Protein backbone atom coordinates (compact mmCIF):
# COMPACT_ATOMS: atom_id res chain seq x y z
CA UNK A 1 0.00 0.00 0.00
CA UNK A 2 1.18 3.50 -0.82
CA UNK A 3 -0.25 6.56 0.97
CA UNK A 4 0.25 10.10 -0.34
CA UNK A 5 -0.76 13.14 1.73
CA UNK A 6 -2.28 16.03 -0.26
CA UNK A 7 -1.36 18.95 2.00
CA UNK A 8 1.81 20.56 3.27
CA UNK A 9 1.01 20.80 6.99
CA UNK A 10 -1.16 18.96 9.55
CA UNK A 11 -4.85 19.48 10.17
CA UNK A 12 -7.57 18.06 7.94
CA UNK A 13 -5.58 16.58 5.16
CA UNK A 14 -6.90 14.32 2.38
CA UNK A 15 -4.83 11.33 1.39
CA UNK A 16 -4.60 8.97 -1.55
CA UNK A 17 -4.29 5.28 -0.57
CA UNK A 18 -3.18 3.03 -3.42
CA UNK A 19 -3.55 -0.74 -2.98
CA UNK A 20 -3.51 -3.71 -5.32
CA UNK A 21 -7.33 -3.61 -5.45
CA UNK A 22 -7.93 0.09 -6.00
CA UNK A 23 -7.55 3.61 -4.71
CA UNK A 24 -9.21 5.60 -1.91
CA UNK A 25 -9.09 9.40 -2.00
CA UNK A 26 -10.29 11.63 0.83
CA UNK A 27 -10.33 12.06 4.58
CA UNK A 28 -12.21 10.57 7.56
CA UNK A 29 -15.88 10.12 6.55
CA UNK A 30 -15.46 11.66 3.09
CA UNK A 31 -13.87 8.92 0.95
CA UNK A 32 -14.06 8.21 -2.76
CA UNK A 33 -13.20 4.58 -3.54
CA UNK A 34 -12.12 3.74 -7.09
CA UNK A 35 -11.53 0.35 -8.64
CA UNK A 36 -8.15 -0.08 -10.33
CA UNK A 37 -9.58 0.52 -13.85
CA UNK A 38 -11.46 3.65 -12.69
CA UNK A 39 -8.23 4.97 -11.15
CA UNK A 40 -6.39 4.41 -14.44
CA UNK A 41 -9.04 6.42 -16.33
CA UNK A 42 -8.83 9.28 -13.81
CA UNK A 43 -5.03 9.26 -13.88
CA UNK A 44 -4.98 9.37 -17.70
CA UNK A 45 -7.41 12.29 -17.80
CA UNK A 46 -5.24 14.23 -15.34
CA UNK A 47 -2.01 13.48 -17.22
CA UNK A 48 -3.65 14.36 -20.56
CA UNK A 49 -4.74 17.74 -19.17
CA UNK A 50 -8.48 17.01 -19.32
CA UNK A 51 -8.82 17.72 -15.57
Secondary structure, DSSP 4 states (H G I P E B T S, - for coil): -EEEE-SSSSSS--EEEE-SSEEEEEETTEEEEEEHHHHHHHHHHHHTT--
